[in-house]
Amino acid sequence: MPDNHLFDADVIIVGGGIVGAATALQLKQQQPKLKILLLEKEPALAKHQTGRNSGVIHAGVYYQPGSLKAQFCKQGSADIKQFCHQHDIPFNQCGKLIVATNSLELVRLKALAERCQKNQLAYQWLESEELAVREPNITGLAALLITDTAIVDYTLVTQAMMEDFVEWGGEYWLDCKVQNINELSDCVEVFTSQGRFKTRYLICCAGVMADRLAQMAGLELDFQIVPFRGEYYRLDNKHNQVVKHLIYPVPDPDLPFLGIHLTRMIDGTVTVGPNAVLGWKREGYKKFNFSWQDTKQIIGFKGFWKVLGRYYRSAYSELMNTWFKVLYLKQVKKYCPSINKDDLLPYPTGIRAQAVSQDGQLIHDFLFKNTQRTLHVCNAPSPAATSSMPIGRHIISELNKLIQNTQELKQSE
């Protein structure tokens, strides 16, 4: 590891996805005199969760009223759309239909309608006849129409955020992987593949590596990040007009996954997915990718076995879906029977970083941890991209508390 001292900063942000970018930009705008540096281990921004998802600007339907997800998603949706308007980034507010295809899903759909009311979200209940008029190729007993849902390219949004950040005087480094963190009384040393950095405060927005960086910083954690690979297909171009809206199934409320859905991407293509199958490598996007280090950490974690025991039926179903395209397709044909196996073409896979507690609970809400001089975004799966700007403001608020606490501590010495 190089030991050359490269940079003194007021704040270093680790992670060049949309959460890191939104945090860096807003912090620089609020406090332009601060020297802020963002570090990204990849050769480009937004290479992982930000650039490998459905690209949906969520309205906030699914989230527990009063939770951070419910609060941040609603505000974040407006923020992202405003940012896109200001930067001429195309987005399409095509709306979303959540479709119930059986009696159990109908009960769950009614519960989602009640949640919309509690979260103060506009929605419309469609009976099967009304659904057929809106979407002739979609079959269901009923559906919720969420008109505020939109689609965007989050990679473009992230790049625009970082361009603004640089214009405000910020700096970012690519190909710069954090290898160790050493927190001292007056600063934090960050050891990377490009050398040693020194900062007053450190913010980690590291996605699937969040727990490892938190542990580097000295935090004792009661959770672990478990990677779930989300496999997508795209439809043959002849099906680009098969739907006008985003089409979602009714999800299992006990799981944080939304089910295999149809998404009209910003370029006009329609994607199918994702599923949610356990990944044996944290950044392994191919079916046979495997890391012994990552796998050993997963199987050595008690929480993994507890969550597997609780949801073994879902785990088995997802595993079968990944190996047998006909079973994957079956999930789609429940609400879109016109799609056939030959219509499913290859499309890039994503990885969802899901925090799991030691007692085997899937952590549903956003989660933040801190030491005296470091802040860590520990759980930020969907709708983190939609919520990125409110998440950034929350981080800045927590950073200001750290600054105040360290100043008070210094004065008392």
C-alpha distance (Angstrom), angle and dihedral (degrees) to the residues before:
residue distance angle dihedral
M1 . . .
P2 3.81 . .
D3 3.80 112.0 .
N4 3.79 98.0 -162.7
H5 3.81 111.5 129.5
L6 3.79 104.7 -125.2
F7 3.77 111.0 172.1
D8 3.78 144.1 9.5
A9 3.80 111.3 -150.0
D10 3.75 138.1 173.1
V11 3.81 90.4 -141.3
I12 3.80 132.0 11.5
I13 3.81 118.4 -165.0
V14 3.80 118.0 -160.4
G15 3.80 115.9 -152.5
G16 3.79 131.7 51.9
G17 3.78 97.7 -148.2
I18 3.78 122.4 109.6
V19 3.82 95.2 -83.4
G20 3.81 92.1 54.2
A21 3.80 91.4 43.6
A22 3.82 94.0 48.9
T23 3.80 90.6 48.1
A24 3.80 93.6 48.2
L25 3.80 94.2 48.1
Q26 3.80 96.6 46.8
L27 3.80 93.4 44.3
K28 3.80 90.6 51.3
Q29 3.81 91.1 47.6
Q30 3.80 92.0 49.7
Q31 3.80 95.5 43.2
P32 3.82 108.1 21.7
K33 3.81 93.5 172.1
L34 3.79 92.5 63.2
K35 3.79 115.9 102.0
I36 3.82 102.6 -128.5
L37 3.80 126.7 -176.5
L38 3.80 126.9 -175.5
L39 3.81 120.0 -157.1
E40 3.82 123.6 -158.5
K41 3.80 122.7 -177.6
E42 3.82 95.2 -152.8
P43 3.84 126.4 75.2
A44 3.83 89.9 -113.7
L45 3.80 139.7 27.8
A46 3.82 125.3 -96.3
K47 3.81 95.9 19.0
H48 3.80 97.8 144.8
Q49 3.84 132.6 32.0
T50 3.81 93.6 -8.3
G51 3.79 94.2 54.6
R52 3.79 98.0 34.2
N53 3.79 107.5 59.7
S54 3.79 141.0 84.3
G55 3.81 93.3 -83.2
V56 3.80 93.0 -128.2
I57 3.80 123.4 159.4
H58 3.79 96.3 -147.5
A59 3.80 123.1 -146.4
G60 3.82 94.6 -150.7
V61 3.80 103.8 -105.5
Y62 3.78 101.1 144.2
Y63 3.78 104.9 45.5
Q64 3.78 129.2 105.6
P65 3.82 110.1 -101.6
G66 3.79 109.7 -103.7
S67 3.81 93.7 19.3
L68 3.78 121.4 126.6
K69 3.80 88.8 -113.0
A70 3.81 91.9 55.6
Q71 3.81 92.7 47.1
F72 3.79 98.3 41.8
C73 3.82 97.2 41.0
K74 3.79 95.6 56.1
Q75 3.80 93.5 47.3
G76 3.79 92.6 38.4
S77 3.79 92.4 55.3
A78 3.81 90.1 58.4
D79 3.82 91.3 43.3
I80 3.81 94.7 52.1
K81 3.80 92.8 47.4
Q82 3.80 91.2 49.3
F83 3.82 90.7 48.3
C84 3.81 90.0 50.7
H85 3.81 91.3 50.1
Q86 3.81 90.7 50.6
H87 3.82 93.3 48.7
D88 3.82 100.1 37.5
I89 3.80 91.8 -116.5
P90 3.82 109.8 156.4
F91 3.78 119.2 -120.8
N92 3.78 130.9 165.8
Q93 3.80 121.2 -142.7
C94 3.78 92.9 -155.3
G95 3.80 96.5 151.1
K96 3.78 129.5 -130.7
L97 3.80 132.9 -103.2
I98 3.81 118.6 -155.7
V99 3.80 104.6 -159.4
A100 3.82 127.2 -155.5
T101 3.80 114.7 -154.2
N102 3.84 102.1 175.7
S103 3.80 140.7 26.6
L104 3.82 95.7 -92.7
E105 3.80 91.2 50.9
L106 3.80 89.0 48.2
V107 3.81 90.3 58.1
R108 3.80 90.3 47.7
L109 3.81 91.0 47.2
K110 3.80 90.3 55.7
A111 3.81 88.6 51.5
L112 3.81 88.8 52.6
A113 3.80 89.7 51.8
E114 3.81 88.8 54.1
R115 3.80 89.3 49.3
C116 3.80 90.0 52.5
Q117 3.79 88.3 56.2
K118 3.81 92.5 48.9
N119 3.81 91.1 47.9
Q120 3.82 90.2 46.4
L121 3.80 94.0 -120.9
A122 3.78 124.6 152.7
Y123 3.80 114.2 -118.5
Q124 3.78 141.2 157.2
W125 3.80 126.2 -143.6
L126 3.80 112.7 -137.2
E127 3.78 124.0 -163.9
S128 3.80 117.5 -145.8
E129 3.81 93.0 -92.7
E130 3.82 92.3 51.9
L131 3.81 90.3 46.2
A132 3.81 90.4 53.1
V133 3.81 90.7 53.4
R134 3.82 92.8 50.8
E135 3.80 96.2 39.8
P136 3.83 113.2 19.1
N137 3.83 91.6 -177.5
I138 3.82 94.6 53.3
T139 3.80 123.5 85.0
G140 3.80 124.3 -160.6
L141 3.79 147.1 130.0
A142 3.81 91.4 -118.4
A143 3.79 140.8 -25.0
L144 3.78 142.6 -152.9
L145 3.80 114.7 -129.6
I146 3.81 113.3 -150.9
T147 3.79 106.5 -171.7
D148 3.83 97.4 -174.7
T149 3.82 94.1 65.3
A150 3.80 113.8 107.8
I151 3.80 142.2 173.6
V152 3.81 129.2 -124.6
D153 3.81 142.7 157.0
Y154 3.81 103.3 -103.7
T155 3.80 92.2 -167.5
L156 3.82 89.1 63.6
V157 3.81 90.1 47.4
T158 3.81 91.4 51.1
Q159 3.79 92.8 48.2
A160 3.81 90.9 50.0
M161 3.80 90.8 49.9
M162 3.79 91.1 52.7
E163 3.81 92.2 46.9
D164 3.81 88.2 54.9
F165 3.80 90.0 45.6
V166 3.80 90.8 55.2
E167 3.82 91.6 46.3
W168 3.80 88.1 54.9
G169 3.81 88.8 54.1
G170 3.79 101.7 -93.3
E171 3.78 124.4 136.8
Y172 3.78 133.6 -149.4
W173 3.79 134.2 -169.3
L174 3.80 125.6 -152.0
D175 3.82 126.6 -157.5
C176 3.79 87.8 33.6
K177 3.81 112.0 131.6
V178 3.80 119.5 -171.6
Q179 3.79 110.4 -126.8
N180 3.79 102.6 171.5
I181 3.80 141.9 0.0
N182 3.79 126.0 -149.5
E183 3.79 117.4 -172.6
L184 3.80 115.4 -157.2
S185 3.79 129.2 -177.4
D186 3.82 94.0 -96.4
C187 3.82 104.4 24.6
V188 3.80 147.4 2.2
E189 3.80 123.0 -110.4
V190 3.80 113.9 -147.7
F191 3.80 115.0 -163.8
T192 3.80 113.6 -158.8
S193 3.79 142.5 168.6
Q194 3.82 87.2 -94.7
G195 3.77 98.2 46.2
R196 3.79 143.1 -82.2
F197 3.79 122.8 -37.1
K198 3.77 128.0 -169.2
T199 3.80 124.5 -152.5
R200 3.78 140.1 166.5
Y201 3.81 91.2 -133.8
L202 3.79 135.4 13.5
I203 3.82 128.2 -151.6
C204 3.81 118.3 -168.7
C205 3.82 119.4 -158.7
A206 3.78 94.4 166.5
G207 3.81 104.4 147.6
V208 3.78 111.6 -159.5
M209 3.83 90.3 11.8
A210 3.82 94.0 51.6
D211 3.80 97.2 111.2
R212 3.80 93.5 47.7
L213 3.80 93.4 53.5
A214 3.80 90.6 45.6
Q215 3.80 89.3 53.5
M216 3.81 90.4 47.8
A217 3.80 86.4 56.7
G218 3.80 90.9 54.7
L219 3.79 101.6 -101.0
E220 3.79 118.8 146.2
L221 3.79 105.5 -140.6
D222 3.79 132.0 -153.2
F223 3.81 92.0 -162.8
Q224 3.79 141.0 48.3
I225 3.79 133.9 -148.5
V226 3.80 111.1 -113.3
P227 3.83 114.8 -168.1
F228 3.80 119.6 -134.3
R229 3.78 117.0 -166.3
G230 3.79 113.4 -138.6
E231 3.79 112.5 -156.3
Y232 3.79 120.2 -156.0
Y233 3.76 136.3 -172.1
R234 3.77 128.8 -168.3
L235 3.76 123.9 -138.2
D236 3.76 122.4 -115.8
N237 3.80 109.1 -92.8
K238 3.80 90.8 -109.0
H239 3.82 85.8 72.0
N240 3.82 96.5 52.4
Q241 3.81 89.4 110.2
V242 3.80 96.0 43.9
V243 3.83 90.7 108.4
K244 3.79 135.8 20.2
H245 3.82 96.5 -160.8
L246 3.79 136.0 39.6
I247 3.82 105.9 -86.8
Y248 3.81 119.0 -148.0
P249 3.80 131.9 176.3
V250 3.80 119.6 -131.0
P251 3.84 105.2 -89.8
D252 3.79 128.9 -135.1
P253 3.83 102.6 -101.8
D254 3.82 91.6 -143.7
L255 3.81 92.3 61.1
P256 3.82 128.1 64.6
F257 3.81 92.4 -138.7
L258 3.81 121.4 99.2
G259 3.79 99.5 -150.4
I260 3.80 133.0 -116.5
H261 3.79 107.0 -43.9
L262 3.80 141.2 174.6
T263 3.79 114.5 -113.8
R264 3.79 126.5 -169.9
M265 3.80 100.3 -145.1
I266 3.78 122.7 -145.9
D267 3.83 90.5 -104.1
G268 3.81 91.6 56.4
T269 3.80 98.5 -104.2
V270 3.80 120.4 123.4
T271 3.79 120.1 -130.1
V272 3.79 127.8 -160.7
G273 3.80 120.4 -147.4
P274 2.88 161.6 -42.3
N275 3.76 115.9 -130.5
A276 3.82 118.0 -174.4
V277 3.79 116.3 -124.2
L278 3.79 125.7 163.2
G279 3.80 112.2 -94.7
W280 3.81 120.1 -141.0
K281 3.79 92.1 -160.2
R282 3.80 122.8 46.6
E283 3.77 94.2 -135.4
G284 3.79 97.8 21.6
Y285 3.78 108.6 128.3
K286 3.79 98.3 174.0
K287 3.78 124.4 79.9
F288 3.80 95.0 -116.0
N289 3.82 97.7 40.9
F290 3.80 109.3 127.5
S291 3.79 136.1 176.5
W292 3.79 119.1 -170.7
Q293 3.82 90.7 -158.0
D294 3.81 92.5 52.9
T295 3.80 93.8 41.9
K296 3.81 92.8 48.6
Q297 3.79 89.6 51.9
I298 3.82 91.8 50.3
I299 3.80 97.5 47.6
G300 3.81 91.2 42.7
F301 3.81 91.4 57.1
K302 3.82 114.3 94.0
G303 3.79 92.0 -153.3
F304 3.80 90.6 62.0
W305 3.80 93.2 58.5
K306 3.79 91.6 45.9
V307 3.80 93.6 51.2
L308 3.81 90.1 44.6
G309 3.80 90.1 52.7
R310 3.78 90.8 50.2
Y311 3.81 96.4 47.4
Y312 3.80 103.0 26.4
R313 3.81 93.0 130.4
S314 3.80 91.9 55.1
A315 3.81 90.7 43.9
Y316 3.80 91.2 52.4
S317 3.81 92.1 46.8
E318 3.81 92.0 50.8
L319 3.80 90.9 47.9
M320 3.79 90.9 52.8
N321 3.81 90.6 47.6
T322 3.78 91.3 55.9
W323 3.81 94.0 51.3
F324 3.80 99.6 39.1
K325 3.78 116.9 48.1
V326 3.80 90.7 -165.2
L327 3.83 89.9 62.8
Y328 3.80 91.2 46.6
L329 3.80 88.7 50.5
K330 3.81 90.9 49.4
Q331 3.82 89.2 66.4
V332 3.80 89.7 57.0
K333 3.80 97.8 41.5
K334 3.81 89.7 61.1
Y335 3.79 87.7 77.0
C336 3.83 103.2 13.6
P337 3.82 107.7 38.8
S338 3.82 95.8 171.5
I339 3.83 93.9 73.1
N340 3.80 117.1 95.6
K341 3.79 134.0 -166.3
D342 3.81 93.7 -101.9
D343 3.81 89.3 56.8
L344 3.83 91.4 66.0
L345 3.81 109.4 92.7
P346 3.83 128.1 -178.6
Y347 3.81 118.9 -80.8
P348 3.84 132.9 171.0
T349 3.79 117.5 -81.2
G350 3.80 126.0 -130.0
I351 3.80 135.0 -149.2
R352 3.81 121.9 -136.8
A353 3.81 114.8 -152.2
Q354 3.81 103.5 -143.8
A355 3.80 121.8 -177.0
V356 3.81 114.0 -140.1
S357 3.80 122.1 -168.9
Q358 3.80 123.6 -131.9
D359 3.80 90.4 -106.7
G360 3.80 90.7 57.8
Q361 3.79 100.5 -100.8
L362 3.79 120.4 143.4
I363 3.80 103.3 -128.5
H364 3.79 104.2 -128.6
D365 3.80 102.7 -176.2
F366 3.78 131.9 63.2
L367 3.81 110.5 -85.4
F368 3.81 129.8 -154.6
K369 3.82 130.0 -175.5
N370 3.78 132.6 -179.3
T371 3.78 146.9 -173.5
Q372 3.80 124.2 -158.4
R373 3.82 93.0 -74.8
T374 3.81 106.1 11.2
L375 3.82 133.0 72.8
H376 3.79 123.9 -163.2
V377 3.80 131.8 -163.4
C378 3.80 96.5 -147.7
N379 3.80 103.3 173.8
A380 3.79 120.3 23.4
P381 3.80 111.8 144.4
S382 3.80 121.8 142.7
P383 3.03 126.1 0.3
A384 3.82 88.4 31.7
A385 3.81 94.2 104.4
T386 3.80 91.1 52.8
S387 3.82 89.5 43.3
S388 3.80 96.3 43.2
M389 3.80 97.9 113.1
P390 3.84 96.1 48.2
I391 3.82 88.3 44.1
G392 3.80 87.7 53.7
R393 3.80 91.4 50.8
H394 3.81 90.2 48.7
I395 3.80 90.2 51.9
I396 3.81 90.7 49.4
S397 3.80 90.1 50.9
E398 3.80 90.2 51.4
L399 3.81 90.3 46.0
N400 3.80 90.4 54.4
K401 3.82 88.4 54.0
L402 3.81 90.3 52.3
I403 3.80 91.0 49.4
Q404 3.79 91.2 50.1
N405 3.80 92.3 47.3
T406 3.81 94.2 49.8
Q407 3.81 91.3 47.0
E408 3.80 91.0 50.8
L409 3.79 90.3 47.2
K410 3.81 91.0 50.8
Q411 3.81 91.7 49.5
S412 3.80 91.7 51.1
E413 3.80 93.4 54.1
